[in-house]
């Protein structure tokens, strides 16, 4: 019974540290979400930039193509950030909680 109490006390003491450790992963996931959600803006930016350089018709065609590639890249990077951040948050929290119990 005492062993369980000690483990519960250690868990209660380490929970704030676990949450702080998970915060970095949560932030990375949030940044990835923002990047993925705002990816369509890359298309508009591409059209605007190319229209200034090449005129409205060529700018629309070239800008849409370049902007779409940039948007796809942003979605891929954002998705990777979400995945890595989620894993970091989960592993960090579990590691901090289990550490006092296992001693590792």
Secondary structure, DSSP 8 states (H G I E B T S, - for coil): -HHHHHHHHHHHHHHHHHHHHHHHHHHHHHHHHHHHHTTHHHHHHHHHHHHHHH-HHHHHHHHHHHHHHHHHHHHHHHHHHHHHHHHHHHHHHHHHHHHHHH--
